[in-house]
Amino acid sequence: MSDMGDVREIPIPIGDDESVTGLLEGGAGDAAGILLAHGAGAGQHHPWMVFMRGALAAHGFPTMTFDYRYTARGRKAPDRLPTLLDVHEAAADVLSGIVGEVVLAGKSMGGRVASHLAADRRGAAPAVVYYGYPLVPMGRSEPRDTSHLARIASPQLFFAGTRDRLGPPDLVRRVVAGLPDAQLVVVDDADHSFAVPKRTGKTQHEVLTEIAARTVEFLRAR
């Protein structure tokens, strides 16, 4: 474990002789922490991930990001779901030894993998949070199967931008309506990464700051 200012590098073993690196912002303790997984196209060092990690940690929730194996190896194509889940679960196990409980959160693909982890491997978490759930696969028009979401015992929070083609709010709303304890927050004018046009008078960072605040409000209510 090494320090980088307010961010600590945390080794995450994923095999007998292999590991990936987690980056933890915020202190350890008995309170809940947040495991924030990256999307398919960019790793934990992407400005989106760095900003959101800091925004959540600023509210008092230690937040750890990590790279999936394919990202750590410098590949662009994501691993298959079982491999993604293995790394994600290893990261959750490491964070659970640092904080009291682990909230599972993720951007796009990272959120989808988190949902499978909560549904089929890890059991109940304080909450599962999705920043742009990729309901419609890239290049396709039909939504992917989300039946596993009903097996999640945890409260679930979905964020969807009105300009998000991968997670259109109308489609996400139908999914949320069928879940026992789930909420949808629609972000006006936002795309899949919650960037908004200049005409809104807001920056992406301002939008992400609001999203982080809504996330924390949801978590504290539970």
C-alpha positions as CSV (number, residue, x, y, z in Angstrom):
1,M,0.0,0.0,0.0
2,S,1.4,3.4,-0.9
3,D,0.2,7.0,-0.6
4,M,-0.4,9.5,-3.3
5,G,-1.5,12.5,-1.4
6,D,-5.1,11.8,-0.3
7,V,-5.2,8.7,-2.6
8,R,-3.7,5.4,-1.5
9,E,-2.6,2.6,-3.9
10,I,-4.1,-0.7,-2.8
11,P,-2.9,-4.0,-4.3
12,I,-5.8,-6.3,-5.3
13,P,-4.7,-10.0,-5.8
14,I,-6.5,-11.7,-8.6
15,G,-4.5,-14.8,-8.9
16,D,-1.5,-16.7,-7.5
17,D,1.0,-14.3,-9.0
18,E,-1.1,-11.5,-10.5
19,S,-2.8,-8.4,-9.1
20,V,-4.4,-5.1,-10.2
21,T,-4.2,-1.8,-8.4
22,G,-7.0,-0.1,-6.5
23,L,-7.0,3.6,-5.7
24,L,-8.6,4.5,-2.4
25,E,-9.6,8.1,-1.5
26,G,-10.8,8.7,2.0
27,G,-9.9,7.0,5.3
28,A,-10.6,3.6,6.6
29,G,-13.2,2.9,9.3
30,D,-16.3,1.1,10.3
31,A,-18.6,3.2,8.0
32,A,-19.6,2.2,4.5
33,G,-17.2,2.7,1.6
34,I,-18.0,2.8,-2.1
35,L,-16.4,0.6,-4.8
36,L,-16.6,2.5,-8.0
37,A,-16.0,0.4,-11.2
38,H,-15.0,1.9,-14.5
39,G,-16.8,1.6,-17.9
40,A,-15.7,-0.4,-20.9
41,G,-13.7,2.3,-22.7
42,A,-11.7,3.9,-20.0
43,G,-10.0,2.9,-16.7
44,Q,-9.8,4.3,-13.3
45,H,-7.4,7.1,-14.3
46,H,-10.0,8.6,-16.6
47,P,-11.0,12.2,-15.5
48,W,-14.6,11.1,-15.0
49,M,-13.6,8.4,-12.5
50,V,-11.0,10.6,-10.7
51,F,-13.6,13.3,-10.3
52,M,-16.4,11.1,-9.1
53,R,-14.1,9.2,-6.7
54,G,-13.1,12.5,-5.1
55,A,-16.7,13.9,-5.1
56,L,-18.0,10.8,-3.2
57,A,-15.1,10.7,-0.8
58,A,-15.6,14.4,0.0
59,H,-19.0,13.5,1.4
60,G,-17.3,11.1,3.9
61,F,-17.6,7.9,2.0
62,P,-14.2,6.3,1.3
63,T,-14.2,5.4,-2.4
64,M,-12.0,3.0,-4.2
65,T,-11.6,2.6,-7.9
66,F,-9.7,-0.2,-9.7
67,D,-8.8,-1.5,-13.1
68,Y,-10.2,-4.7,-14.6
69,R,-7.6,-7.1,-15.8
70,Y,-7.9,-6.1,-19.5
71,T,-7.4,-2.5,-18.7
72,A,-4.4,-3.2,-16.4
73,R,-2.9,-5.2,-19.3
74,G,-3.4,-2.3,-21.8
75,R,-6.1,-4.0,-23.8
76,K,-9.1,-2.2,-25.2
77,A,-11.6,-5.1,-25.5
78,P,-13.2,-6.0,-22.2
79,D,-12.8,-9.5,-20.7
80,R,-15.8,-11.9,-20.7
81,L,-18.2,-11.4,-17.8
82,P,-16.9,-14.2,-15.5
83,T,-13.4,-12.7,-15.7
84,L,-14.7,-9.2,-15.0
85,L,-16.6,-10.6,-12.0
86,D,-13.6,-12.3,-10.6
87,V,-11.6,-9.0,-10.6
88,H,-14.6,-7.0,-9.3
89,E,-15.2,-9.5,-6.5
90,A,-11.5,-9.4,-5.5
91,A,-11.7,-5.6,-5.3
92,A,-14.8,-5.8,-3.2
93,D,-13.1,-8.3,-0.8
94,V,-10.1,-6.1,-0.4
95,L,-12.2,-3.0,0.3
96,S,-14.4,-4.9,2.8
97,G,-11.3,-5.4,4.9
98,I,-10.8,-1.6,5.0
99,V,-14.3,-0.3,5.5
100,G,-17.4,-1.5,7.4
101,E,-19.6,-2.2,4.4
102,V,-19.1,-2.0,0.6
103,V,-21.5,-0.1,-1.6
104,L,-21.2,-1.3,-5.2
105,A,-21.3,1.4,-7.8
106,G,-20.2,1.7,-11.4
107,K,-20.1,3.7,-14.6
108,S,-21.8,2.0,-17.5
109,M,-20.3,-1.5,-17.8
110,G,-18.8,-1.3,-14.3
111,G,-22.3,-0.8,-13.0
112,R,-23.6,-3.8,-15.0
113,V,-20.9,-6.0,-13.6
114,A,-21.6,-4.7,-10.1
115,S,-25.2,-5.8,-10.6
116,H,-24.2,-9.3,-11.5
117,L,-21.9,-9.4,-8.5
118,A,-24.7,-8.3,-6.2
119,A,-27.2,-10.7,-7.8
120,D,-25.2,-13.9,-8.0
121,R,-22.1,-13.8,-6.0
122,R,-21.8,-11.4,-3.1
123,G,-25.3,-11.1,-1.7
124,A,-26.8,-8.0,-0.1
125,A,-24.8,-4.7,0.0
126,P,-25.9,-1.4,1.5
127,A,-26.8,-0.3,-2.0
128,V,-26.0,-0.7,-5.7
129,V,-25.6,2.5,-7.8
130,Y,-25.5,2.8,-11.6
131,Y,-24.1,5.8,-13.4
132,G,-25.6,5.2,-16.8
133,Y,-26.7,1.5,-16.9
134,P,-25.9,0.2,-20.4
135,L,-29.4,-1.2,-21.0
136,V,-29.0,-1.1,-24.8
137,P,-25.7,-2.6,-26.1
138,M,-23.6,-0.5,-28.4
139,G,-24.8,-0.8,-32.0
140,R,-28.0,-2.6,-31.1
141,S,-31.6,-1.5,-30.7
142,E,-33.0,-4.2,-28.3
143,P,-32.4,-3.9,-24.5
144,R,-30.2,-6.6,-22.9
145,D,-31.6,-9.1,-20.4
146,T,-31.9,-7.5,-16.9
147,S,-33.8,-10.3,-15.1
148,H,-30.9,-10.7,-12.7
149,L,-31.7,-7.2,-11.2
150,A,-34.7,-8.7,-9.5
151,R,-32.5,-11.0,-7.5
152,I,-30.7,-8.1,-5.9
153,A,-31.8,-7.7,-2.3
154,S,-30.1,-4.3,-1.9
155,P,-31.6,-0.9,-2.7
156,Q,-30.7,0.2,-6.2
157,L,-30.2,3.7,-7.6
158,F,-30.1,4.4,-11.3
159,F,-28.9,7.7,-13.0
160,A,-29.9,8.2,-16.6
161,G,-29.3,11.2,-18.9
162,T,-32.1,12.2,-21.3
163,R,-29.6,12.1,-24.2
164,D,-28.2,8.6,-23.2
165,R,-28.6,6.2,-26.1
166,L,-27.3,3.3,-24.1
167,G,-29.7,3.9,-21.2
168,P,-32.7,5.9,-22.4
169,P,-34.7,7.0,-19.3
170,D,-38.0,5.6,-20.6
171,L,-36.5,2.1,-20.9
172,V,-34.7,2.3,-17.6
173,R,-37.9,3.5,-15.9
174,R,-39.7,0.3,-17.0
175,V,-36.9,-1.8,-15.5
176,V,-36.9,0.2,-12.2
177,A,-40.7,-0.1,-12.0
178,G,-40.3,-3.9,-11.7
179,L,-37.8,-3.9,-8.9
180,P,-38.7,-4.0,-5.2
181,D,-36.5,-1.1,-3.9
182,A,-35.1,1.0,-6.8
183,Q,-35.1,4.6,-7.8
184,L,-34.3,6.4,-11.0
185,V,-32.8,9.9,-11.2
186,V,-33.2,11.4,-14.7
187,V,-30.5,14.0,-15.5
188,D,-31.8,16.6,-18.0
189,D,-29.8,17.1,-21.2
190,A,-27.1,14.6,-20.1
191,D,-25.5,12.0,-22.3
192,H,-24.1,8.6,-21.3
193,S,-21.2,10.3,-19.4
194,F,-23.5,13.0,-18.0
195,A,-21.9,15.7,-20.2
196,V,-24.4,18.5,-21.1
197,P,-24.6,21.1,-23.8
198,K,-23.2,24.6,-23.2
199,R,-26.7,26.0,-23.5
200,T,-27.6,24.5,-20.1
201,G,-25.2,26.8,-18.4
202,K,-23.6,23.9,-16.5
203,T,-20.4,22.0,-16.8
204,Q,-20.0,18.3,-16.6
205,H,-18.2,18.7,-13.3
206,E,-21.2,20.6,-11.9
207,V,-23.5,17.8,-13.0
208,L,-21.3,15.1,-11.5
209,T,-21.2,17.1,-8.3
210,E,-25.0,17.0,-8.1
211,I,-25.0,13.3,-9.0
212,A,-22.6,12.6,-6.2
213,A,-24.7,14.5,-3.7
214,R,-27.9,12.6,-4.8
215,T,-25.9,9.4,-4.4
216,V,-24.9,10.3,-0.8
217,E,-28.5,11.4,0.0
218,F,-29.8,8.0,-1.2
219,L,-27.2,6.1,0.9
220,R,-27.7,8.1,4.1
221,A,-31.5,7.6,3.8
222,R,-30.7,3.9,4.1
